[in-house]
């Protein structure tokens, strides 16, 4: 969907603040971005209508709630087989431990981000779910040792800057 109007500096300020804290009250948001509550409210409504804001969530620390292992699984699918990629993706969506799935360009077809409590849990998932899934030719896994950067915030301040 095309935006009805391009994002201006105030839009970017509002979105930046909301990315940092979606629970901000309208009054605090307006104060932080130097605008009125009504202007902020109207812009937020526009962002929602245009699909810029797709939801508001509470972020959890995976380790503190029991997901101590993050795995990146690199999947090769059988592009010439009877199972269509859409069916494979549909099956992957049914596995709650898969928190991200990306189509890739190059030798690998998909990259999955998977969270599990232990490596043994991933091994079980690999054998019980993925190895039995039709259309998957190969899975190569890498386990994350340390997460140095983890953010859901888009770098809005870099938009429009010349390279």
N, C-alpha and C positions, 0 to 999 in steps of 0.2 A: 504494500500500500504506500502510495506517495503521500508525503506530508502536505497538509494544506498550506503551511507556510514554513519557511526554513527556521531552524532553531537560532534564536538570538542570544546575546550574552546573558540576559536575565533568565531565559529558559535553561541555559547551561548551569547557571548558579543554582537554580531551584533543583534541577536534576542531580547536581553534585551533592547538595545537602541531603536530598532524599536517599541517595545511594549510601551516604554515611549513616543516616538514621531515619528510617522510614516512619518511625513512631513520633516524629516531631509534630508538635501541635502547630496549627496554621499560624498562630500568632508568633511563635518562636521562629518559624520558617521565614515569615515575612520580615521579621526583624533582622535575621541573618543575611538575607539577600537584599535588603534595603528597598522593600516594596510594600504594598498594602496587602492585607489578608484577601481582599476580593480579587485582586489581580493574580495572586498566587493560586487561589482556589480555581479561578477560570482556566489558568494555564494547566494545572494538574488535571482538571477534567478533560482538557484537550489532549493531554499526553495519554490519558487512559483511552479516550475515543480513538486516537490514531495508533494505538498499540505500542507506543513508546514505553509506557509503564504497563508491564504485563502482570504484575502482582506485587505483593508485599509479604515478606517472610521474616522469620526469626532465624538467624544463623546459629548453628550449634558447632561446638568443637568436637570433631569426630572421635578423638582419643578420649576425651572426658566422658563421653556417653557410651564408650565401649567398642568403637570401631578403630582398633589400633593398627590395622594394616590397610594401606591403599595400594591397589594393584592397577597398573596400566596394561591392558591386554590388547595386543595387536592381532587383529583377526583377518584372515584371508578367506574369502568365500568362493564357492564354486559358481562362477558367472555363467557357465554353460550348462549347469545342471537343471533339473526340473523345478527346484525350489527357487522362487523369485526372491530378490533382495528384500522386498517389502515384507515378505513372510518371515524372513530371518529377523528383521528389525522388530516385527510384531512379537516374535518369540523372546527376543532380548528384552523388550519392554516389560515382559512378565517377570523378570528377575529383579527383585527390589534392590539388591546389592549393587546393581549397575546404576550409577548416579549420573553418568554422562555417556553419550554415544556419538561419535563423530565419523562422518564419511571422510575418507582420506584420499589424497591423490598420490599416486606412486605405487610401490609394490604392495603396500598394505591397504586393505579395503575399508577397515573400520578400526577406530581406537576407542576402547571402552575404559572408563574410570570406574573402578569397583572398590567398594569399602566392605571390609569384613572384620570380625573381631580378631581372628588369628590366621596364620598361614594355613593351618590345618583346615579351617573353614573355607579358604579359597580352594584348596586342593579338592575338598568335597564338592564344591560348586563346579569346579572344572570338570570333574568326572561325572557328576550326576546331571548337570544341566547342559554344559557346553559340548561335551563329547558326544552326547546323545542328540544334539540339535542338527537336523538335516540342513545341508547346504554349507556348513562350516568345514573348510578344508584343513585349516591350521590356526593355532593360537600360540602366540609367543607372549610371555608375560614378563613384566618388570615390576619389581616391588619397590615402592618409594621408601627410602630410608629416613629422610628428613624433609619436611616441607618448609622451604625458606620463604616462599611468597605464596600467599593464599588470599585472594580477594575476589569479590564479585563486582567490584566497582570498575566501570569503564573509564578510561582516561579522557574524560570529556574536555579537559583543558588543552589537549593536543589537537582537537579538531580545528581545521582551517589554518593551522600553522604551516608555513612553507617549509619544505624539506631542504 
